[in-house]
Amino acid sequence: MPRQVREDLTRRLRRNKGAFRKDDVQVVEPPLLRRAVGASALGNCMEWFDFGVYSYLAATIGKVFFPGASPAAQVISSFATFAAAFVVRPLGGLVFGPLGDRIGRQKVLATTMIMMAVGTFAIGVIPGYSTIGIAAPVLLLLARMVQGFSTGGEYGGATTFVAEYSPDRRRGFLSSWLDFGTFVGYALGSALVTVLNLTLTDGQMLSWGWRVPFLIAGPLGVIGLYMRLKLEESPAFQQQLDEHEKSLAQESAGSEFKDIIRNHWRPLLICMGLVLLYNVTNYMVTGYLPTYQTETLHRSSGSADLLVLIGMVWIVVLITFLGRLSDRVGRRPLYAVAAAAMIVLAVPAFLLIKAHGTWPPILGVLILSTLLACFAAPSAATLPALFPTAVRYAAMGIGFNMAVAAFGGTTPLVTAALVGATGDDLMPAYYLMLAGVIGLLTVKFLPESAQVPLKGSQPMVGSRAERHELITTSEELYAFAQEREKARHG
């Protein structure tokens, strides 16, 4: 048994003043677990389908909505609109997070699914600048802000929901399916744009082709909403309402926010540090790399899109294996090794991406994609474990979205501006190195949570046999603790 598990169980047994009974251990039924993971992953898939489409179409969107600007200004304006969604993400977290802690995770996740689908679909039907003038970029900005506001409640809620459903021993593996959905969505979106770029002329893409991927979001949203409406509330949330925290339902969002800042500031900072590490890497690879290759390295959009798509497929292959690995070796070692590797390998990876030929750029992208997978795989299990059940959704909404808004979503915009200002096309690598340093410092203060029950929740197991095993282990641990106590006072 890992040390952190033994210590956590011993503390719980002392508070319990006895070994676990059947009612002290929650068994999660496999059908409910599969449904919870699937519905949550679909929301992430849809969110990142949109991001993949927008990132790959940044140059085209710039031409449609900002036609009077220079090519460089069009790209920056397009990324500025992309980044605007992240400005309102913390507001979405502040609204949906406390709401999820009071009325339940499932209801809020159904609402965010509707808003995400509407915002994405709206982009596909907005007329261009040549048709309605300045109203076109204004409407684009509004649609992106609707997406950003809904996304503020999406990832924090989805990670909270899946973490609270997952058995303790398999939380890393099961939660990694959320980010599996993330990269499948991005890969599907980028693959669709790649196919459109290869089959349509530039004129057709500019006229109507770019709209097709956004319009697909409507049917996807209906499917996702149906799945989420069929979900039951998470066991941890039901438990806290059934037992001793019904008063939380009447607590105001403002008082919960103050409680999080006052009493949970340390895990909040750890959350933000890990989110920075993950999302700077994420948006560098998914948001900026396609444009970096076309605008800075002057490659064709088809080859640039295909290269990043290879990286996304590689992440999809790796991510659940890395999630399972984090259950075995721990979250901290996986984060620490990958952050250190980022500091060492960022510059070599970008030198390979810049190189001529076929294989060096592929190898460079695979290096960055492997590091990104190492950050993504344990995140959905690690971040919710930092906070107790009563404030988990709200704290995740605050910490995650503030970090993403400040450092993640702005990565394409800031990096493009730095490359333009300095003329140094290795600026993206230096930016990643800085993120690696911050991540490595954060891991130093990260408590290990692999196989440990969530704070404020019962131990979770995947079968009755596993429950019996845990109860037997608790009896042995409690008897040992009692003997040590007697020896100390003997």
C-alpha positions as CSV (number, residue, x, y, z in Angstrom):
1,M,0.0,0.0,0.0
2,P,1.5,3.4,-0.9
3,R,2.5,5.6,2.0
4,Q,0.1,8.4,1.3
5,V,-2.8,5.9,1.2
6,R,-1.8,4.3,4.5
7,E,-1.4,7.7,6.2
8,D,-4.8,9.0,4.9
9,L,-6.6,5.8,6.0
10,T,-5.0,5.9,9.5
11,R,-6.2,9.5,10.0
12,R,-9.7,8.6,8.9
13,L,-9.7,5.6,11.2
14,R,-8.7,7.7,14.2
15,R,-11.5,10.2,13.5
16,N,-13.9,7.3,13.0
17,K,-12.6,5.6,16.2
18,G,-12.8,2.3,14.6
19,A,-12.4,0.3,11.4
20,F,-14.6,0.9,8.4
21,R,-18.0,-0.6,8.2
22,K,-19.9,-1.2,4.9
23,D,-21.7,2.1,5.1
24,D,-18.3,3.9,5.4
25,V,-17.2,2.8,1.9
26,Q,-19.0,3.9,-1.3
27,V,-19.3,1.3,-4.1
28,V,-19.7,2.8,-7.6
29,E,-21.7,0.8,-10.0
30,P,-19.9,0.3,-13.3
31,P,-22.8,1.3,-15.6
32,L,-23.2,4.6,-13.7
33,L,-19.4,5.2,-13.8
34,R,-19.2,4.6,-17.6
35,R,-22.1,6.9,-18.2
36,A,-20.6,9.7,-16.0
37,V,-17.2,9.4,-17.7
38,G,-18.7,9.3,-21.2
39,A,-21.0,12.2,-20.8
40,S,-18.4,14.4,-19.2
41,A,-15.8,13.5,-21.9
42,L,-18.2,14.4,-24.6
43,G,-18.5,17.9,-23.3
44,N,-14.7,18.3,-23.3
45,C,-14.7,16.8,-26.8
46,M,-17.2,19.4,-28.1
47,E,-15.4,22.3,-26.4
48,W,-12.1,21.4,-28.0
49,F,-13.6,20.6,-31.3
50,D,-14.4,24.3,-31.4
51,F,-10.9,25.3,-30.3
52,G,-9.3,23.0,-32.9
53,V,-11.5,24.5,-35.6
54,Y,-10.8,28.1,-34.5
55,S,-7.1,27.6,-34.2
56,Y,-6.8,26.0,-37.6
57,L,-9.0,28.6,-39.2
58,A,-7.4,31.7,-37.5
59,A,-6.0,33.0,-40.7
60,T,-9.2,32.5,-42.7
61,I,-11.3,34.0,-39.9
62,G,-9.0,37.0,-39.9
63,K,-9.7,37.5,-43.6
64,V,-13.5,37.2,-43.2
65,F,-13.9,39.5,-40.1
66,F,-10.9,41.8,-40.4
67,P,-10.3,42.2,-44.2
68,G,-8.8,45.7,-44.0
69,A,-5.8,44.7,-41.9
70,S,-2.5,43.4,-42.9
71,P,-2.0,39.6,-42.9
72,A,-0.1,39.7,-39.6
73,A,-2.7,42.1,-38.0
74,Q,-5.5,39.7,-39.2
75,V,-3.9,36.8,-37.4
76,I,-3.3,38.8,-34.2
77,S,-6.9,40.2,-34.4
78,S,-8.2,36.7,-34.8
79,F,-6.2,35.4,-31.8
80,A,-7.3,38.5,-29.8
81,T,-10.9,37.4,-30.4
82,F,-9.9,33.9,-29.4
83,A,-8.3,35.2,-26.2
84,A,-11.4,37.4,-25.4
85,A,-13.3,34.2,-24.5
86,F,-10.7,33.5,-21.8
87,V,-11.3,36.9,-20.2
88,V,-14.9,35.9,-19.3
89,R,-13.9,32.4,-18.3
90,P,-13.3,33.4,-14.6
91,L,-16.7,35.0,-14.6
92,G,-18.2,31.8,-15.7
93,G,-16.3,30.0,-13.0
94,L,-17.5,32.4,-10.4
95,V,-21.1,31.9,-11.4
96,F,-21.3,28.2,-12.3
97,G,-18.8,27.0,-9.6
98,P,-20.8,28.0,-6.5
99,L,-24.0,27.1,-8.3
100,G,-22.6,23.5,-8.9
101,D,-21.8,23.3,-5.1
102,R,-25.3,24.3,-4.2
103,I,-27.7,22.8,-6.7
104,G,-25.6,20.0,-8.0
105,R,-23.0,19.2,-10.7
106,Q,-25.3,17.5,-13.2
107,K,-27.7,20.5,-13.6
108,V,-24.9,23.0,-14.2
109,L,-23.1,20.7,-16.7
110,A,-26.3,20.4,-18.7
111,T,-26.6,24.2,-18.8
112,T,-22.9,24.7,-19.9
113,M,-23.4,22.1,-22.7
114,I,-26.4,24.1,-24.1
115,M,-24.4,27.4,-24.0
116,M,-21.3,25.9,-25.6
117,A,-23.3,24.5,-28.5
118,V,-25.2,27.8,-29.1
119,G,-22.0,29.9,-29.0
120,T,-20.2,27.6,-31.4
121,F,-23.1,27.3,-33.8
122,A,-23.6,31.1,-33.8
123,I,-20.1,31.6,-35.2
124,G,-21.0,29.5,-38.2
125,V,-24.0,31.8,-39.1
126,I,-22.5,35.2,-38.5
127,P,-22.2,37.2,-41.8
128,G,-18.8,38.4,-42.7
129,Y,-17.4,42.0,-42.6
130,S,-18.2,42.5,-46.3
131,T,-21.9,41.9,-45.6
132,I,-22.7,43.7,-42.3
133,G,-19.5,45.7,-41.6
134,I,-18.2,46.3,-38.1
135,A,-21.2,44.3,-36.7
136,A,-19.5,41.1,-37.9
137,P,-16.4,41.2,-35.6
138,V,-18.7,42.5,-32.8
139,L,-21.0,39.5,-33.1
140,L,-18.0,37.1,-33.4
141,L,-16.7,38.6,-30.1
142,L,-20.1,38.1,-28.4
143,A,-20.3,34.4,-29.6
144,R,-16.7,33.8,-28.3
145,M,-17.7,35.3,-25.0
146,V,-20.7,33.1,-24.7
147,Q,-18.4,30.1,-25.3
148,G,-15.9,31.4,-22.8
149,F,-18.5,32.0,-20.1
150,S,-20.0,28.5,-20.5
151,T,-16.5,26.9,-20.6
152,G,-15.8,28.6,-17.2
153,G,-18.2,26.1,-15.7
154,E,-17.4,23.2,-18.0
155,Y,-13.9,21.8,-17.2
156,G,-14.1,22.4,-13.4
157,G,-17.5,20.8,-13.3
158,A,-16.5,17.9,-15.5
159,T,-13.3,17.1,-13.6
160,T,-15.2,17.4,-10.3
161,F,-18.0,15.1,-11.5
162,V,-15.7,12.4,-12.8
163,A,-13.4,12.6,-9.8
164,E,-16.3,12.2,-7.4
165,Y,-17.6,9.2,-9.4
166,S,-14.2,7.4,-9.7
167,P,-12.9,4.7,-7.4
168,D,-9.8,5.9,-5.5
169,R,-7.5,3.3,-7.0
170,R,-8.4,4.2,-10.6
171,R,-9.1,7.9,-10.5
172,G,-6.1,8.8,-12.6
173,F,-7.0,6.4,-15.3
174,L,-10.8,7.2,-15.4
175,S,-10.2,11.0,-15.1
176,S,-7.7,10.9,-18.0
177,W,-10.7,10.0,-20.3
178,L,-11.8,13.6,-19.9
179,D,-8.7,14.9,-21.5
180,F,-8.9,12.0,-24.0
181,G,-12.1,13.6,-25.0
182,T,-10.3,17.0,-25.2
183,F,-7.8,15.8,-27.7
184,V,-10.2,13.7,-29.7
185,G,-12.3,16.8,-30.1
186,Y,-9.3,18.9,-31.1
187,A,-8.1,16.1,-33.5
188,L,-11.6,15.8,-35.1
189,G,-11.9,19.6,-35.5
190,S,-8.4,19.9,-37.0
191,A,-8.9,16.9,-39.2
192,L,-12.1,18.3,-40.6
193,V,-10.4,21.6,-41.4
194,T,-7.5,19.8,-43.0
195,V,-9.9,17.9,-45.2
196,L,-11.7,21.1,-46.2
197,N,-8.5,22.8,-47.0
198,L,-7.4,20.0,-49.2
199,T,-10.7,19.6,-51.0
200,L,-11.9,23.1,-51.4
201,T,-10.3,26.1,-53.2
202,D,-9.2,29.1,-51.2
203,G,-12.2,31.0,-52.6
204,Q,-14.6,28.3,-51.4
205,M,-13.0,28.2,-48.0
206,L,-13.3,32.0,-47.6
207,S,-16.8,32.1,-48.9
208,W,-18.5,29.2,-47.0
209,G,-16.2,26.3,-46.3
210,W,-14.9,27.7,-42.9
211,R,-18.5,27.8,-41.6
212,V,-19.1,24.0,-41.9
213,P,-17.2,22.9,-38.8
214,F,-18.9,25.4,-36.6
215,L,-22.4,24.4,-37.8
216,I,-21.7,20.8,-36.8
217,A,-21.6,21.9,-33.1
218,G,-25.4,22.1,-33.1
219,P,-26.1,18.3,-33.5
220,L,-23.2,17.5,-31.2
221,G,-24.7,19.8,-28.5
222,V,-28.0,18.0,-28.7
223,I,-26.4,14.6,-28.2
224,G,-24.3,15.9,-25.3
225,L,-27.3,17.5,-23.6
226,Y,-29.3,14.2,-23.9
227,M,-26.4,12.2,-22.3
228,R,-26.0,14.7,-19.4
229,L,-29.7,14.9,-18.6
230,K,-29.6,11.1,-18.1
231,L,-26.9,11.3,-15.4
232,E,-27.4,10.9,-11.7
233,E,-25.7,13.3,-9.3
234,S,-22.3,12.3,-8.1
235,P,-22.1,10.2,-4.9
236,A,-19.9,12.7,-3.0
237,F,-22.4,15.5,-3.6
238,Q,-25.4,13.3,-2.6
239,Q,-23.5,12.3,0.5
240,Q,-22.8,15.8,1.7
241,L,-26.4,16.9,1.2
242,D,-27.8,13.8,2.8
243,E,-25.6,14.0,5.9
244,H,-24.5,17.3,7.3
245,E,-24.2,20.1,4.8
246,K,-27.7,20.9,3.6
247,S,-27.1,24.5,4.8
248,L,-24.7,24.9,1.9
249,A,-27.7,25.1,-0.5
250,Q,-28.6,28.4,1.1
251,E,-25.1,29.8,1.3
252,S,-24.4,32.7,-1.0
253,A,-21.8,32.6,-3.7
254,G,-20.1,35.6,-2.2
255,S,-19.5,33.9,1.1
256,E,-18.3,30.7,-0.5
257,F,-15.8,32.8,-2.6
258,K,-14.5,34.5,0.5
259,D,-14.2,31.1,2.3
260,I,-12.2,29.7,-0.6
261,I,-9.8,32.6,-0.7
262,R,-9.4,32.7,3.1
263,N,-9.2,29.0,3.9
264,H,-8.0,27.3,0.7
265,W,-5.5,29.8,-0.8
266,R,-2.6,27.4,-0.7
267,P,-4.3,24.6,-2.8
268,L,-5.7,27.4,-5.0
269,L,-2.2,28.6,-5.8
270,I,-1.0,25.0,-6.4
271,C,-4.0,24.5,-8.7
272,M,-3.1,27.7,-10.7
273,G,0.5,26.6,-11.0
274,L,-0.4,23.2,-12.5
275,V,-3.0,24.7,-14.8
276,L,-0.4,27.2,-16.0
277,L,2.0,24.4,-16.8
278,Y,-0.6,22.3,-18.6
279,N,-2.4,25.0,-20.5
280,V,0.6,27.1,-21.7
281,T,1.9,23.9,-23.3
282,N,-1.6,23.0,-24.5
283,Y,-2.4,26.2,-26.2
284,M,1.1,26.5,-27.6
285,V,0.7,23.2,-29.4
286,T,-3.0,23.4,-30.2
287,G,-3.5,27.1,-30.6
288,Y,-0.3,28.6,-31.8
289,L,1.7,25.9,-33.6
290,P,-0.5,25.7,-36.8
291,T,-0.2,29.5,-37.3
292,Y,3.5,29.5,-36.3
293,Q,4.2,27.2,-39.1
294,T,2.3,29.1,-41.8
295,E,3.0,32.7,-40.8
296,T,6.6,32.4,-39.3
297,L,8.0,29.3,-41.1
298,H,6.0,30.0,-44.3
299,R,4.8,26.4,-44.7
300,S,1.6,25.4,-46.4
301,S,-1.5,25.2,-44.3
302,G,-2.0,21.6,-45.3
303,S,1.4,20.4,-44.1
304,A,1.1,22.5,-40.9
305,D,-2.3,21.2,-40.1
306,L,-1.2,17.6,-40.7
307,L,1.9,18.0,-38.5
308,V,-0.2,19.1,-35.5
309,L,-2.8,16.5,-36.2
310,I,-0.1,13.8,-35.9
311,G,0.7,15.3,-32.4
312,M,-2.9,15.2,-31.4
313,V,-3.3,11.5,-32.4
314,W,-0.2,10.7,-30.5
315,I,-1.6,12.3,-27.3
316,V,-4.9,10.4,-27.8
317,V,-2.8,7.1,-27.9
318,L,-0.8,8.0,-24.8
319,I,-3.1,9.8,-22.4
320,T,-5.0,6.9,-20.8
321,F,-1.8,4.9,-20.3
322,L,-0.3,7.9,-18.6
323,G,-3.4,8.3,-16.5
324,R,-3.1,4.6,-15.3
325,L,0.6,5.2,-14.7
326,S,-0.2,8.1,-12.4
327,D,-2.3,5.8,-10.3
328,R,0.7,3.5,-9.9
329,V,3.7,5.8,-9.4
330,G,1.8,8.9,-8.2
331,R,0.9,12.3,-9.7
332,R,3.9,14.2,-8.4
333,P,6.6,12.1,-10.1
334,L,4.8,12.3,-13.5
335,Y,4.4,16.1,-13.3
336,A,8.0,16.6,-12.0
337,V,9.7,14.5,-14.7
338,A,7.7,16.1,-17.5
339,A,8.3,19.7,-16.2
340,A,12.0,19.1,-15.9
341,A,12.0,17.6,-19.4
342,M,10.1,20.7,-20.7
343,I,12.9,22.9,-19.5
344,V,15.6,20.8,-21.2
345,L,13.7,19.8,-24.4
346,A,11.7,23.0,-25.4
347,V,14.5,24.6,-27.5
348,P,15.6,21.3,-29.2
349,A,11.9,20.5,-30.0
350,F,11.4,23.9,-31.8
351,L,14.7,23.6,-33.6
352,L,13.5,20.3,-35.0
353,I,10.1,21.8,-35.9
354,K,12.0,24.6,-37.8
355,A,14.3,22.1,-39.6
356,H,13.7,21.1,-43.2
357,G,12.6,17.7,-44.3
358,T,9.8,15.4,-43.1
359,W,11.0,13.6,-40.0
360,P,12.7,16.4,-37.9
361,P,9.5,18.5,-37.6
362,I,7.4,15.4,-36.8
363,L,9.9,14.4,-34.1
364,G,9.8,18.0,-32.6
365,V,6.0,17.9,-32.5
366,L,6.0,14.4,-30.9
367,I,8.3,15.6,-28.2
368,L,6.0,18.5,-27.3
369,S,3.0,16.3,-27.6
370,T,4.4,13.7,-25.2
371,L,5.1,16.4,-22.6
372,L,1.6,17.8,-23.1
373,A,0.2,14.3,-22.5
374,C,2.2,14.0,-19.3
375,F,0.6,17.2,-18.0
376,A,-2.9,16.4,-19.3
377,A,-3.2,12.8,-18.1
378,P,-3.1,13.4,-14.3
379,S,-4.7,16.9,-14.2
380,A,-8.4,15.9,-14.0
381,A,-7.6,13.6,-11.1
382,T,-5.1,15.9,-9.3
383,L,-6.9,19.3,-9.3
384,P,-10.2,18.2,-7.7
385,A,-8.3,16.3,-5.0
386,L,-6.9,19.6,-3.8
387,F,-10.3,20.8,-2.4
388,P,-13.0,19.4,-0.1
389,T,-16.4,18.4,-1.5
390,A,-18.3,21.4,-0.2
391,V,-16.3,23.9,-2.2
392,R,-14.7,21.7,-4.9
393,Y,-16.6,22.9,-7.9
394,A,-16.3,26.6,-7.0
395,A,-12.6,26.4,-6.1
396,M,-11.9,24.5,-9.4
397,G,-13.9,27.2,-11.3
398,I,-11.8,30.0,-9.7
399,G,-8.3,28.5,-9.8
400,F,-8.6,26.8,-13.2
401,N,-10.2,29.6,-15.1
402,M,-8.1,32.4,-13.6
403,A,-4.9,30.6,-14.6
404,V,-6.2,29.7,-18.1
405,A,-7.4,33.2,-18.7
406,A,-4.2,34.8,-17.6
407,F,-1.7,32.4,-19.1
408,G,-3.3,29.7,-21.2
409,G,-5.7,31.3,-23.7
410,T,-3.4,34.3,-24.1
411,T,-0.5,32.0,-25.1
412,P,-1.1,32.2,-28.9
413,L,-1.6,36.0,-28.8
414,V,1.4,36.7,-26.5
415,T,3.7,34.4,-28.4
416,A,2.8,35.8,-31.8
417,A,3.4,39.3,-30.5
418,L,6.8,38.3,-29.0
419,V,7.9,36.7,-32.2
420,G,6.8,39.8,-34.1
421,A,8.5,42.2,-31.7
422,T,11.8,40.4,-31.3
423,G,12.1,38.6,-34.6
424,D,13.3,35.5,-32.6
425,D,11.4,32.5,-33.8
426,L,12.5,30.5,-30.7
427,M,10.4,32.7,-28.4
428,P,7.8,29.9,-28.1
429,A,10.4,27.6,-26.7
430,Y,11.6,30.2,-24.1
431,Y,8.0,30.7,-23.1
432,L,7.6,26.9,-22.5
433,M,10.8,26.8,-20.5
434,L,9.4,29.5,-18.2
435,A,6.2,27.5,-17.8
436,G,8.3,24.4,-16.9
437,V,10.2,26.2,-14.2
438,I,6.9,27.4,-12.6
439,G,5.5,23.9,-12.9
440,L,8.5,22.3,-11.2
441,L,8.3,24.8,-8.3
442,T,4.6,24.0,-8.0
443,V,5.1,20.3,-7.8
444,K,7.3,20.8,-4.8
445,F,4.3,21.9,-2.8
446,L,1.8,19.4,-4.3
447,P,0.4,16.7,-1.9
448,E,0.3,13.2,-3.4
449,S,-3.3,12.2,-4.0
450,A,-2.9,8.9,-6.0
451,Q,-5.3,6.2,-4.6
452,V,-6.3,8.5,-1.7
453,P,-10.0,9.3,-1.1
454,L,-11.1,12.8,-2.0
455,K,-11.2,15.4,0.8
456,G,-14.6,15.4,2.5
457,S,-15.7,12.2,0.8
458,Q,-16.0,8.5,1.7
459,P,-13.5,6.0,0.3
460,M,-14.7,5.0,-3.2
461,V,-14.3,1.5,-4.6
462,G,-15.3,-0.2,-7.8
463,S,-16.8,-3.5,-6.5
464,R,-18.0,-5.2,-3.4
465,A,-14.9,-7.4,-3.3
466,E,-12.8,-4.3,-3.2
467,R,-14.9,-2.9,-0.4
468,H,-14.4,-6.1,1.6
469,E,-10.6,-5.8,1.0
470,L,-10.6,-2.2,2.2
471,I,-12.6,-3.0,5.3
472,T,-10.2,-5.9,6.1
473,T,-7.2,-3.6,5.6
474,S,-8.8,-0.9,7.8
475,E,-9.3,-3.5,10.6
476,E,-5.6,-4.4,10.4
477,L,-4.5,-0.8,10.3
478,Y,-6.7,0.2,13.3
479,A,-5.6,-2.8,15.3
480,F,-1.9,-1.9,14.6
481,A,-2.6,1.8,15.5
482,Q,-4.2,0.7,18.8
483,E,-1.2,-1.6,19.7
484,R,1.2,1.3,19.0
485,E,-0.9,3.6,21.2
486,K,-0.9,1.1,24.1
487,A,2.9,0.6,23.8
488,R,3.4,4.3,23.9
489,H,1.4,4.6,27.1
490,G,2.6,1.3,28.5
